[in-house]
Amino acid sequence: MMPETVDALTLLAPMLRVRPELLDFCRFGGDWRSVHEPEDAGWAAFHIVTKGSCSIERTGQPTVSLHAGDVLLLPHGDEHVVYGGTGKQDFHAATVTYRDYIRVRQSEGAVVHTELICGRLHLESTSENLQLKMLPRVIVLQLNGLPNCRQLVSMIRAEIDGDRAGAAVITRDLASGLFVMLLRQYLETAPPPEGLLALLGQRETGRAAAAMLGDPGRAWALDELAAIAAVSRATLVRAFKRISGMPPQAFLTEVRLGIARDRITQTSEGLGQIAADVGYQSEAALSRALLRRFAIRPGAMRQKAQ
């Protein structure tokens, strides 16, 4: 087993890149209800409660109550309903106004008791499959005791209110920092039972997973990985499948392609250098692998990111 959880988090840190989109600033009062459709694959929904309280309903799941200072994250983008008030069916309609980067929704004819910043975020860098598997269906985080996070939320709120030039870029970057900090806090205090962090934390898989993450370009053989883990080949394969749903070599492919995609979209490095660094013999081989995995070629991937 890795000696400290923080060691796993250090390896995981480059994979916690998130791309948030702030969609709604909601100011609700009286009895209100807001329906949210499922998000696209790879996107997580979130709500930041900056004032008052509300409840979240998901089909077949317990109701979640939120209060000012709470952040709700739905890592799998589940369909859900946010509501507040007494629970009557006579809900207040909401007026909708648009700014260049966010929609403002406010209850008509009611004193505002609850404010929410709502949006979604994309888990970038490595494979979304690995990241989503390591997170549960719902996460509720409290900003109390996290002064840096509270300050970021206050800054986001002030930028939304001010609606000045550059607010879209500023709020996006602040939200990105906020969610990386919150995910780090969550993983430090409540490490999930499966997924990437679990691979790094388990005795049978931790050393092998860390070795592949530390040197993804190396031609790792199963025998070599089993020796590093001090288990048999069969035990290593069974443990990887149990925790991550894939054998070690498939995990290595996911890591390689995730790192390659990150460098293609976030840097101007040449594809040949990236291919060599992540263990592919040529640009063409990496391009084919990326097309199979993400249904897009590297050039289009970079252009889309830009």
FIKOLNU-656369 format. One line per field, with one value per residue: residue in one letter; x, y, z of N, C-alpha, C in turn. Coordinates in steps of 0.001 Angstrom, whole numbers. Layout:
N
kegu A,...
n.X X,...
n.Y Y,...
n.Z Z,...
ca.X X,...
ca.Y Y,...
ca.Z Z,...
c.X X,...
c.Y Y,...
c.Z Z,...
! end
This chain:
306
kegu M,M,P,E,T,V,D,A,L,T,L,L,A,P,M,L,R,V,R,P,E,L,L,D,F,C,R,F,G,G,D,W,R,S,V,H,E,P,E,D,A,G,W,A,A,F,H,I,V,T,K,G,S,C,S,I,E,R,T,G,Q,P,T,V,S,L,H,A,G,D,V,L,L,L,P,H,G,D,E,H,V,V,Y,G,G,T,G,K,Q,D,F,H,A,A,T,V,T,Y,R,D,Y,I,R,V,R,Q,S,E,G,A,V,V,H,T,E,L,I,C,G,R,L,H,L,E,S,T,S,E,N,L,Q,L,K,M,L,P,R,V,I,V,L,Q,L,N,G,L,P,N,C,R,Q,L,V,S,M,I,R,A,E,I,D,G,D,R,A,G,A,A,V,I,T,R,D,L,A,S,G,L,F,V,M,L,L,R,Q,Y,L,E,T,A,P,P,P,E,G,L,L,A,L,L,G,Q,R,E,T,G,R,A,A,A,A,M,L,G,D,P,G,R,A,W,A,L,D,E,L,A,A,I,A,A,V,S,R,A,T,L,V,R,A,F,K,R,I,S,G,M,P,P,Q,A,F,L,T,E,V,R,L,G,I,A,R,D,R,I,T,Q,T,S,E,G,L,G,Q,I,A,A,D,V,G,Y,Q,S,E,A,A,L,S,R,A,L,L,R,R,F,A,I,R,P,G,A,M,R,Q,K,A,Q
n.X 852,420,2242,961,-2169,-1917,201,-914,-2703,-936,74,-2298,-3025,-2385,-4445,-6770,-7808,-10348,-13079,-15186,-18568,-20491,-23851,-26376,-27564,-29432,-32188,-34375,-37655,-40443,-42533,-40856,-39497,-37151,-36243,-33822,-32281,-30647,-27056,-24623,-22475,-19588,-19826,-20390,-22946,-23521,-24370,-24133,-24856,-25470,-27036,-29700,-31745,-32397,-33768,-32880,-34030,-33793,-34674,-35870,-34065,-32898,-34029,-32007,-30915,-29920,-27948,-26986,-23650,-23195,-22117,-23231,-22459,-22990,-21550,-22082,-23869,-26671,-30226,-32283,-34212,-34487,-35735,-37716,-39196,-42508,-43392,-45726,-47879,-48345,-46325,-44042,-43594,-40617,-38694,-36553,-33451,-30726,-27191,-23970,-22710,-24037,-27167,-29779,-32090,-35107,-37539,-40899,-42708,-42059,-40303,-36829,-35289,-33464,-30383,-28593,-25755,-25465,-24404,-22247,-19549,-16636,-14709,-11456,-8358,-7142,-8745,-12242,-13742,-12249,-12103,-14812,-15649,-14406,-15834,-18818,-22466,-23541,-22253,-21874,-20537,-19247,-18578,-17862,-15194,-13427,-11819,-10496,-11945,-14461,-13846,-13304,-15865,-17228,-15922,-16645,-19405,-19426,-18360,-20361,-22480,-21351,-20979,-19025,-16619,-14828,-15759,-16749,-14494,-13059,-14809,-15039,-12396,-12032,-13991,-12952,-10603,-11863,-13307,-11293,-9985,-12075,-12563,-10097,-10200,-12342,-11350,-9245,-10501,-12553,-11886,-12815,-14238,-13609,-12095,-9658,-8184,-8542,-7188,-4572,-4335,-4590,-3099,-2542,-2540,-1501,1322,1889,54,965,3526,2969,1618,3682,5571,4424,5189,6740,7317,5515,5509,3347,4382,6443,5031,3565,5632,6552,4326,4405,2805,1022,627,-2034,-3403,-2917,-4236,-6902,-7357,-7106,-9258,-11397,-11375,-11130,-12441,-11082,-8262,-4672,-3173,-5085,-5752,-3312,-3341,-5533,-4525,-2304,-3563,-5199,-3337,-2044,-4150,-4597,-2194,-2254,-4494,-3905,-1371,1178,2804,4541,3008,4548,6466,4799,3630,5887,6522,4388,4454,3962,4844,4834,3512,1285,399,-395,-2373,-4299,-5026,-6126,-8299,-9836,-10449,-11560,-13015,-12137,-9676,-6212,-5511,-8011,-8903,-7167,-7722,-10420,-10235,-8849
n.Y -1200,2288,4670,7020,8702,11158,10781,9345,11304,13228,12043,11948,14571,16031,15099,16205,18317,20575,21778,24262,25412,28151,28398,29346,31959,31951,33399,32907,32827,32301,29566,27454,25809,23999,22333,20047,18695,15560,15631,15795,13021,12694,15108,16866,17938,20898,22750,25707,26956,30100,31603,31191,28204,24946,22045,18909,16645,13367,10805,7988,8264,9383,12551,15455,17897,21273,24041,27503,27933,25351,23017,21212,18407,16530,14015,12332,13652,13430,13549,15888,17658,20848,22527,24753,26355,25921,23599,23585,23249,25437,27041,29776,31631,32195,34933,35433,36603,37508,37528,38060,35697,34201,33034,34693,33954,34682,34632,35614,38221,37599,37628,37342,34511,32526,31901,30688,29438,27900,25200,23318,20959,19788,16913,16884,16042,13031,9847,10148,8021,6718,8767,9351,6914,6926,8564,9089,8995,11348,14228,16179,19095,21136,24562,25712,26077,26015,28423,29480,28440,29553,32216,32217,31615,33915,35803,34923,35359,38170,38958,38076,39722,42241,42228,43059,43885,41073,39372,36814,35200,35474,34423,31801,30826,31176,29411,27015,26724,26572,24101,22218,22464,21677,19032,17931,18223,16528,14019,13715,13425,11555,9056,7244,3895,2640,2883,5254,6476,4540,2406,3332,3255,675,-2369,-4488,-3255,-671,13,-836,673,3253,3126,2945,5371,7100,6668,6622,6182,3963,569,-1371,-4582,-7285,-9163,-7675,-5619,-7120,-8067,-5681,-5063,-7150,-9437,-12187,-12586,-13201,-12427,-9666,-8860,-9578,-7894,-5317,-5388,-5688,-3270,-1130,-1958,-2742,-4453,-4317,-3498,-2286,-186,1218,2028,3784,5778,6677,7706,9613,11418,12170,13438,15577,17046,17663,19334,21329,22354,23456,21541,19284,16562,14288,14302,14105,11609,9911,10309,9165,6546,5623,4517,6161,9209,8567,6163,7000,8822,7125,5614,7585,8367,6018,5908,8446,9300,11363,13138,14080,16700,17954,17802,19542,21926,22283,22655,25067
n.Z 0,-673,1247,2246,1850,613,-1130,-3218,-4065,-4967,-7273,-8611,-8979,-11482,-13024,-12256,-13632,-14439,-16379,-15992,-16550,-16015,-15790,-14801,-12706,-9992,-8360,-6047,-4548,-2251,-3220,-5313,-8236,-10112,-12951,-14095,-16841,-17840,-18012,-20700,-21606,-19581,-18333,-15325,-13095,-11117,-8111,-6327,-3270,-2291,-687,1655,1401,-58,-1787,-3287,-5654,-6945,-9200,-7574,-5495,-2232,-909,-1000,1174,1075,2202,2708,1738,1014,-1445,-4134,-6019,-8876,-10141,-12295,-13811,-13427,-14090,-12390,-9837,-8489,-5699,-3588,-670,653,-419,-1841,-4748,-6287,-7887,-8064,-11004,-12983,-13990,-16779,-17673,-19806,-19768,-21268,-20684,-18786,-17471,-15848,-13413,-11810,-9235,-9774,-8233,-5554,-2453,-2462,-1221,-1570,-3160,-5922,-7633,-10602,-12710,-14878,-15120,-16794,-16595,-17186,-18911,-18056,-18769,-18795,-17921,-15901,-14004,-13433,-12415,-9989,-8389,-6441,-6986,-5997,-4392,-1552,-395,2176,2605,4953,7148,5115,4175,1904,-234,290,-129,-2873,-3884,-3057,-4629,-7185,-7032,-6735,-9203,-10930,-10105,-10665,-13461,-15329,-17943,-19067,-17119,-17665,-18280,-15910,-13913,-14807,-14531,-11777,-10838,-11782,-10231,-7748,-7852,-8229,-5775,-4084,-4940,-4282,-1500,-935,-1810,-71,2379,2120,598,-2295,-2759,-5128,-8426,-9775,-7636,-5708,-6895,-6626,-3909,-2978,-1790,-3622,-6112,-6014,-6277,-8873,-10434,-9793,-10893,-13651,-14045,-13408,-15412,-18224,-20845,-21024,-22043,-20512,-19177,-18259,-16462,-15307,-14021,-12196,-10621,-9485,-7963,-6245,-6415,-7945,-11546,-12215,-9889,-9907,-12272,-11658,-9454,-10578,-12401,-10631,-9211,-11052,-13299,-15522,-17077,-16267,-18618,-20235,-18568,-18655,-21339,-21278,-19576,-21072,-23420,-22300,-21194,-23551,-24942,-23218,-23465,-26166,-26339,-24507,-24935,-27297,-28285,-30501,-32287,-32694,-30626,-28400,-28889,-28649,-25968,-24603,-25267,-27903,-31177,-33392,-34898,-36430,-35315,-32748,-33508,-34687,-32450,-30768,-32316,-32298,-29574,-28795,-30961,-32614,-34464,-33770,-34795,-35211,-32618,-31248,-32588,-31937,-29172,-29077
ca.X 0,1165,2329,52,-3139,-1437,1052,-1823,-3238,117,52,-3599,-3252,-2461,-5641,-7946,-8162,-11777,-13527,-16545,-19423,-21536,-25024,-27485,-27553,-30849,-32615,-35712,-38405,-41735,-42438,-40244,-39076,-36299,-35983,-32547,-32160,-29335,-25946,-23934,-21450,-18358,-20126,-20985,-23762,-23245,-25122,-23486,-25873,-24841,-27978,-30924,-31703,-33193,-33709,-32596,-34664,-33424,-35585,-35515,-33000,-33335,-33919,-30817,-31161,-28741,-28035,-25951,-22315,-23110,-21896,-23679,-21866,-23528,-20475,-22563,-24793,-28020,-31414,-32678,-35092,-34143,-36955,-37687,-40472,-43323,-43743,-47003,-47788,-48524,-44964,-43836,-42868,-39331,-38280,-35229,-32691,-29457,-25975,-23206,-22109,-24814,-28604,-30251,-33477,-35603,-38965,-41757,-43624,-41701,-39055,-35765,-34754,-32428,-29572,-27795,-24954,-25661,-23669,-21729,-18109,-16103,-13498,-10548,-7085,-7200,-10017,-13412,-14227,-11543,-12449,-16198,-15768,-13882,-16722,-20176,-23508,-23782,-21303,-22215,-19371,-19524,-17509,-17451,-13892,-12589,-11856,-10084,-13084,-15490,-13411,-13500,-17296,-17565,-15398,-17512,-20668,-19203,-18192,-21677,-23223,-20760,-21214,-18069,-15864,-13930,-16350,-16906,-13208,-12685,-15644,-14690,-11125,-12253,-14741,-12038,-9807,-12751,-13660,-10093,-9786,-13129,-12309,-8957,-10682,-13172,-10520,-8422,-11291,-13462,-11438,-13829,-13843,-13202,-11611,-8238,-7569,-8537,-6082,-3330,-4317,-4686,-1811,-2317,-2485,-966,2661,1834,-629,1866,4618,2468,1362,4952,6327,3445,5774,7507,6620,5340,5052,2531,5270,7164,4084,3254,6801,6531,3236,4678,1688,1051,-32,-3486,-3903,-2877,-5309,-8183,-7501,-7373,-10618,-12341,-11384,-11289,-13232,-10236,-6976,-3588,-2751,-6131,-5559,-2169,-3791,-6368,-3644,-1532,-4400,-5652,-2222,-1841,-5217,-4368,-1094,-2695,-5463,-3436,-46,1447,3828,4347,2387,5588,7045,3776,3516,7045,6483,3341,4658,3559,6007,4737,2344,154,-117,-1131,-3576,-5292,-5505,-6995,-9538,-10631,-10900,-12341,-13742,-11672,-8241,-5492,-5610,-9344,-8965,-6456,-8468,-11629,-9854,-8484
ca.Y 0,3529,5034,8082,9069,12323,10317,9058,12569,13901,11444,12209,16009,16504,14589,16859,19504,20640,22916,24578,26357,28743,28496,30096,32578,31848,34161,32358,33068,31620,28168,27438,24496,24104,20992,19971,17490,14903,16245,14952,12142,13371,16371,16797,19100,21416,23880,26364,27722,31278,32210,30434,26744,24295,20585,18273,15338,12534,9672,6799,8533,10243,13994,16067,19268,22123,25337,28442,27399,23987,22797,19879,17949,15284,13676,11609,14515,12863,14404,16211,18803,21695,23234,25390,26869,25059,22362,23713,23075,26735,27567,31087,31649,32883,35738,35039,37596,36934,38292,37426,34423,33506,33313,35094,33535,35242,34407,36783,38561,36951,38067,36364,33875,31554,32198,29551,29488,26558,24967,21975,20958,18644,16353,16833,15329,11585,9255,10433,6781,6499,9795,9210,5719,7112,9467,8561,9674,12687,14700,17458,19640,22362,25545,26054,25504,26117,29859,29786,28139,30574,33445,32055,31742,35334,36505,34559,36077,39587,39139,37937,40943,43401,42111,43919,43253,40016,38580,35421,34524,35477,33482,30436,30436,31045,28175,25893,26583,26158,22687,21422,22476,20884,17624,17535,18082,15322,12829,13598,13079,10430,8357,6300,2488,2102,3895,5523,6674,3239,1643,3813,3034,-740,-3062,-5318,-2480,675,221,-1010,1837,4399,2961,3297,6808,7804,6493,6028,5852,2719,-636,-2186,-5963,-7722,-9791,-6607,-4942,-8041,-8089,-4425,-5154,-8301,-10382,-12947,-11939,-13395,-11596,-8274,-8646,-9640,-6699,-4175,-5501,-5470,-1884,-151,-2488,-3029,-5043,-3327,-2958,-1354,995,1938,2682,4931,6814,7231,8508,10776,12363,12691,14386,16774,17829,18173,20420,22362,22843,23512,20537,18483,15261,13269,14289,13586,10170,9242,10411,8316,5143,5229,4503,7173,10083,7868,5184,7740,9388,6049,5251,8662,8314,4901,6157,9666,9580,12629,13108,15071,18053,18481,17918,20775,23062,22445,23215,26461
ca.Z 0,-657,2654,2637,822,-122,-2216,-4322,-4552,-5720,-8603,-9232,-9144,-12862,-13674,-11693,-14400,-14715,-17194,-15554,-17262,-15185,-16658,-14217,-11392,-9630,-7186,-5897,-3329,-2233,-3663,-6643,-8709,-11295,-13482,-14815,-17664,-17702,-18732,-21667,-21035,-19209,-17664,-13990,-12744,-9781,-7561,-5193,-2543,-1687,256,1895,1391,-1101,-1777,-4576,-5844,-8082,-9283,-6816,-4532,-1131,-1098,-417,1618,973,2859,2287,1991,509,-2876,-4556,-7269,-9425,-11072,-13471,-14539,-13362,-14110,-11019,-9630,-7350,-5308,-2278,-179,1522,-1108,-2549,-6193,-6931,-7908,-8660,-12270,-12903,-15137,-17269,-18425,-20269,-19943,-22349,-20297,-17766,-17457,-14529,-13209,-10556,-8989,-9942,-7148,-4284,-1840,-2715,-19,-1927,-4339,-6381,-8855,-11167,-13940,-15096,-15349,-17528,-16001,-18319,-18857,-18250,-19147,-17958,-17325,-14644,-13029,-13016,-11586,-8643,-7668,-6265,-7761,-5455,-3383,-925,288,2934,2540,6316,7439,3916,3890,532,-1107,530,-772,-4314,-4155,-2908,-5804,-8309,-6812,-7002,-10646,-11551,-9795,-11316,-14902,-16010,-19016,-18610,-16036,-18077,-18128,-14494,-13160,-15226,-13918,-10337,-10614,-12009,-9012,-6662,-7905,-7978,-4332,-3451,-5237,-3467,-125,-872,-1938,1132,3562,1873,-603,-2759,-2696,-6424,-9339,-9874,-6322,-5037,-7475,-6049,-2473,-2608,-1769,-4808,-7350,-5831,-6828,-10325,-10997,-9644,-11859,-14982,-14062,-13347,-16655,-19143,-22141,-20950,-22518,-19313,-19342,-17130,-15487,-14619,-13139,-11101,-9728,-8736,-6995,-5375,-6492,-9190,-12699,-12123,-8791,-10351,-13251,-10941,-8616,-11459,-12930,-9543,-8752,-12135,-14409,-16682,-16717,-16217,-19907,-20668,-17732,-19202,-22567,-20892,-19049,-22189,-24303,-21543,-21131,-24905,-25243,-22413,-24041,-27468,-26169,-23584,-25308,-28738,-28559,-31693,-32043,-32632,-29284,-27491,-29149,-28068,-24512,-24021,-25600,-29257,-32057,-34443,-34853,-37027,-34351,-31722,-34124,-34826,-31119,-30296,-33088,-31783,-28202,-28625,-32210,-33178,-34739,-32962,-35339,-34907,-31163,-30887,-33144,-31148,-27867,-29260
c.X 878,1136,1331,-912,-2624,-510,206,-2372,-2202,176,-1223,-3784,-3303,-3728,-6906,-8303,-9664,-12073,-14970,-17258,-20484,-22728,-26096,-27075,-29022,-31121,-34098,-36327,-39761,-41563,-41918,-39713,-38293,-35881,-34699,-32456,-30790,-28275,-25361,-22871,-20178,-18558,-20795,-21794,-23383,-24187,-24359,-24540,-25179,-25758,-29169,-30722,-32574,-33054,-33493,-33272,-34098,-34295,-35052,-34440,-33521,-33162,-32690,-31150,-29852,-29007,-26891,-24574,-22140,-22869,-22308,-23064,-22492,-22555,-20933,-23639,-26229,-29108,-31860,-33576,-34621,-35396,-36798,-39050,-41189,-43688,-45086,-46789,-47923,-47179,-44921,-43099,-41578,-39093,-36860,-34628,-31321,-28349,-25132,-22653,-22942,-26277,-29015,-31732,-33940,-37104,-39736,-42621,-43324,-40397,-38008,-35213,-33558,-31697,-28670,-26964,-24941,-24860,-23263,-20222,-17689,-14813,-12510,-9309,-7288,-8608,-11141,-13899,-13563,-11961,-13874,-16378,-15298,-14762,-18114,-21191,-23749,-22743,-21809,-21016,-19769,-18308,-17052,-16149,-12946,-12560,-11453,-11212,-14192,-15124,-13598,-14971,-17725,-17091,-16230,-18826,-20524,-19036,-19524,-22497,-22688,-20965,-20299,-17354,-14897,-14514,-16463,-15628,-12839,-13497,-15327,-13414,-11255,-12987,-13860,-11180,-10629,-12987,-12447,-9838,-10826,-12932,-11127,-9390,-11495,-12310,-9616,-9221,-12181,-13047,-12426,-13315,-13402,-12724,-10119,-7580,-7510,-7420,-4763,-3206,-4348,-3329,-1533,-2044,-1708,374,2657,1170,261,3006,4163,2175,2663,5763,5420,4039,6535,6664,6483,4819,4294,3387,6000,6260,3729,4409,6860,5465,3436,3472,1830,363,-1542,-4092,-3946,-4014,-6671,-8402,-7799,-8800,-11652,-12481,-11713,-12136,-12410,-8927,-5868,-3228,-3807,-6060,-4413,-2560,-4640,-5510,-2871,-2373,-4928,-4572,-1985,-2902,-5023,-3290,-1454,-3582,-4934,-2071,55,2529,3492,3806,3427,6205,6066,3658,4671,6973,5455,3378,4164,4725,5996,3519,1104,-470,-912,-2428,-4669,-5882,-6450,-8334,-10432,-11234,-11870,-13119,-13386,-10167,-7525,-5613,-6939,-9521,-8329,-7228,-9738,-11333,-9510,-9703
c.Y 1236,4079,6079,8351,10227,11915,9995,10347,13342,13363,11809,13674,16467,16074,15259,18153,19476,21878,23237,25512,26852,29021,29423,30741,32715,32611,33818,32744,32400,30144,28149,26046,24675,22709,21022,18636,16839,15627,15257,14107,12933,14688,16102,18065,19581,22557,24405,27240,28889,31972,31283,28939,26219,22790,20076,16909,14665,11290,8471,7001,9422,11719,14520,17511,20052,23466,26222,27921,25971,23994,21377,19576,16618,14823,12987,12388,14050,13935,14659,17445,19536,22477,23836,25922,25840,23737,22415,23549,24383,27460,28938,30924,32446,33692,35348,36192,36997,37976,37546,36059,33647,33939,33633,34754,34021,35036,35716,36982,37891,37531,36965,35837,32967,32009,31009,29951,28068,26412,23529,22070,19658,18199,16084,16017,13842,11123,9644,9165,6536,7508,9627,7990,5960,8045,8861,9365,11099,12995,16035,17907,20935,23285,25992,25337,25511,27576,30214,29530,29168,31882,33372,32205,33202,36134,36194,35333,37563,39857,39019,39196,42136,43422,43048,43144,42226,39114,37107,34633,34403,34449,32042,29973,30290,29745,26950,25652,26079,24653,21779,21340,21609,19389,17112,17303,16801,14062,12628,13068,11860,9700,7273,4865,1910,3244,4144,5687,5359,2351,2031,3475,1586,-1438,-3792,-4490,-1176,908,96,192,3071,4327,3368,4786,7599,7725,5857,5627,4544,1532,-1611,-3577,-6377,-8371,-8738,-5889,-5827,-8106,-6823,-4473,-6279,-9231,-11162,-12167,-12022,-12514,-10132,-7975,-8638,-8367,-5469,-4212,-5216,-3984,-902,-642,-2803,-3645,-3985,-2712,-1996,-64,1849,2673,3913,6086,7474,8162,9743,11842,12986,13735,15687,17648,18389,19397,21579,22945,22923,22505,19741,17101,14155,13158,13715,12074,9412,9224,9483,6888,4691,5423,5600,8061,9348,6870,5871,8303,8339,5682,6317,8647,7184,5243,7331,10075,10950,12534,14231,16499,18713,18689,19228,21998,23339,23071,24694,27335
c.Z 0,763,3092,1493,-16,-1255,-3443,-4914,-5353,-7137,-9356,-9611,-10598,-13587,-13172,-12420,-14707,-15548,-16811,-16521,-16283,-16082,-16103,-12903,-10999,-8339,-6975,-4554,-3405,-2527,-5090,-6968,-10003,-11736,-14315,-15542,-17459,-18523,-19742,-20968,-20750,-18500,-16323,-13744,-11348,-9431,-6357,-4526,-1849,-685,429,1870,265,-944,-3192,-4598,-7081,-8049,-8510,-5772,-3406,-1477,-370,-65,1600,1643,2385,2689,1541,-1000,-3188,-5909,-7646,-10514,-12347,-14228,-14517,-13497,-12668,-10995,-8381,-6984,-3917,-1906,657,872,-1800,-4050,-6958,-6952,-8573,-9989,-12098,-14171,-15504,-18051,-18745,-20251,-20972,-21968,-19280,-17856,-16018,-14426,-11846,-10441,-9139,-8693,-5835,-3773,-2016,-1393,-323,-3188,-4640,-7586,-9405,-12457,-14086,-15295,-16011,-16865,-17127,-18010,-19086,-18576,-18205,-17267,-15969,-13596,-12527,-12127,-10161,-7822,-7558,-7079,-7277,-4378,-2864,-104,985,2863,3917,6646,6260,3468,2464,-458,-947,-159,-2286,-4687,-4054,-4117,-7052,-8232,-7137,-8489,-11379,-11326,-10578,-12812,-15691,-17108,-18432,-17547,-16407,-17863,-16649,-13711,-13537,-14541,-12398,-10021,-10832,-10777,-7846,-6688,-7783,-6478,-3623,-3709,-4422,-2021,31,-901,-730,2321,3366,608,-1018,-2788,-4028,-7306,-9195,-8515,-5559,-5586,-6823,-4568,-2050,-2716,-3075,-6057,-7234,-6499,-8346,-10993,-10928,-10652,-13254,-15098,-14099,-14624,-17708,-20485,-22166,-21422,-21359,-19669,-18087,-16043,-14651,-13621,-11943,-10102,-8876,-7638,-5989,-5269,-7795,-10303,-12558,-11032,-9210,-11319,-12561,-10122,-9469,-11983,-11849,-9208,-9878,-13295,-15639,-16220,-16776,-17562,-20473,-19857,-18281,-20488,-22257,-20390,-20183,-23056,-23582,-21455,-22504,-25249,-24473,-23045,-25414,-27297,-25337,-23955,-26830,-29133,-29816,-31360,-31942,-31253,-28274,-27646,-28494,-26543,-23875,-24564,-26953,-30210,-33101,-34219,-35366,-36049,-33250,-32283,-34256,-33460,-30562,-31028,-32596,-30419,-28094,-29868,-32792,-33373,-33988,-33465,-35011,-33405,-30701,-31378,-32327,-29792,-27976,-29544
! end
